[in-house]
Amino acid sequence: MLIKTATSISSRTGDNSKYFETLTDFDSKYHRTSANLHYLGNNIINKDGSINVNLDYLNYSINDHIKLQTTYDESLGYLNRPKTDINVYQGKVDLELPIGNVTLSGGAAYSQSKTDNRTNYDYITNDYDLNDHFVYREQIFATYADIRYKLSDKLETKIGLRWRVWGY
């Protein structure tokens, strides 16, 4: 896709005016993949308990091709090929076990993500090195346990603990 823009900048008195004309040609390619695996098991442990398991994966990729040329008062041109890859993995397990008026439940979750972002200039008309590369990682682990007590058909109480730790 070719985009042409024109910009004129001037002071209030009309002095020191600048004029820019920019031609940008870019092509973007996006790709996304995702998957989910789900399991629900009922009637486990005394035929009243349940287990719920979820596993997820997501990949998102962006590959761009950008060519820019600015002319007239300030000339700048470059060919840029930015690329971003994002991968996310998640897993979660929940257990529930009713025993009379009490229900015990607990679970754990884990998430890991990685973002790899790269900007490469094949050429640039000024002498600056604008290439950049960074990788961002994150991990999260969480767990919980609680007890729910049914006092009547309309009233119940619940107490529990939650713990979460994350890192970069």
N, C-alpha and C positions, 0 to 999 in steps of 0.2 A: 504494500500500500504506500503510495507516494503522497506526502503532505507538504504543502508549500505555505509558509507563513511570512508575513512582512511586519516589522515592528519599527516604529519611529520614536525616538526618545529625544526630548529637547527640554531646556530649562524654561523657567517662566518668562524670561526676557526674550526667548527665541534663539539665544546664543548656544553654542556648544551642542548643536543637535547631532544626533547619530541616527543612522538608518541601517537596519539589519534585514536581510532576506535569508530565510532558512529553508533548505530543502531536506526533508527527512524521508528516507525509504526504510521501512522496517517489515520484517516477517517474523511472526511469533508462532511457535509450536508448543502446544500444551498437551500433557499426557497425565492421566490420572488412573491409578489402579487401586482398588480396595477389595478387601475380603473380610468376611465375618464367619466365624464358626460358633454355633450356639448349641448348648446341651442343657436340657432341663430334665432332672430325674426326680420323680415323686415316689412316695411310699418306700423310702429308705429308712433304716434304723427305726425299729418298732412300727413300721408301716405308716408313720405319720410325718416323717421328715422329708425334706426336699433339698436338692442341690441345683444351683444355677451356675453355668460356666459360660463365659464369653471370651473369645479370642478375636482380636481385630488387627488388621494391617492396612496401612494407607501409604501410597507412594504418589507424589505429585512432582512433575518435572516441567520446567519452563526452559525452552531454548529459543533465544531471540537472535536476530540479525538486524542490527541498526546501523544505517549509514546516514551521517548528517553532514551537511555542508552549509556554513554560514558565510555570506559574502558582504561586500561593500566595506563599511568603516572598520570592522574587526573581523578578520577572516579566521575561521576555525573549521576544521574538518576532521572527521574520525570515522572509523569502522569499528563497531563494538559488538562483541558476541557474549552477552551475559547468559549465564546458565545457573539455574537453581534446582536442587534436588532436595526433597523433603521426604523422610521416611518416619513413620510412626508405628510402633508396636504396642499393643495393649492386651492385658489379660486380667480377668476378674472372676472370682469364685465367691459365691454366697451360699451359706448353709442355714437351714432353719429346722428346729426340732421342737415340736409342741409336746409338753408333758403335763397333762391335766390343765390347770389354769395358768401354767407358766409356759412361755415360749423362749427357748434359747436360740440365739442367732449370732452369726459371725461371718466374717469374710475378709478377703484380701484382694488388693488390686495392684498392678504394676504397669507402668507406662514408660516407654523409652522413645525419644525422638531425636532425630539428627537432621539439621539443615546445613547443606553444603552450598554456599553461594560464591560464584566466581564471576568476575568481570574482567574480560581480556580485550584490550584494544589492539587490533591488528595494525592500525596506523593512527597517528594523531598529528595534526599539523603544527602544534606547539611542542616544546621539548619536555613536557611534563609526563611523568610515569603515573598514570591513573589506574593501572591494573590493581585489582583487589581480590582477596580471597579470604573468606572466614568460614569457620565451621562452628556451629552451635549445637551442643548436646545437652539433653535434659533427661533425668531419670527421676521417677516418683514411685515410691512404694507406700502403700497405706493398708492398714488393717483395722478391724473393729470387732467388738463383741458387745452384746447387750442381752438383757433379760427383760421380758415383758410379762407383767402379771395382770391377769384379767380379774378385776374386782367385782364387776357385774356385767350385764349385757351392754350397758352404756358407758362404763367407766373402766379404764385400765391405766396402769402406770408402767414406765419404762426407765431403766437405768443402763448406762453403757459407757464404754471407753472407746476412744478413737486415737490412732497414732498415725502420723504421716512424716515421712522423711523424703527429701529431694536433694538432688545434686546436679551440678552443671559440668 
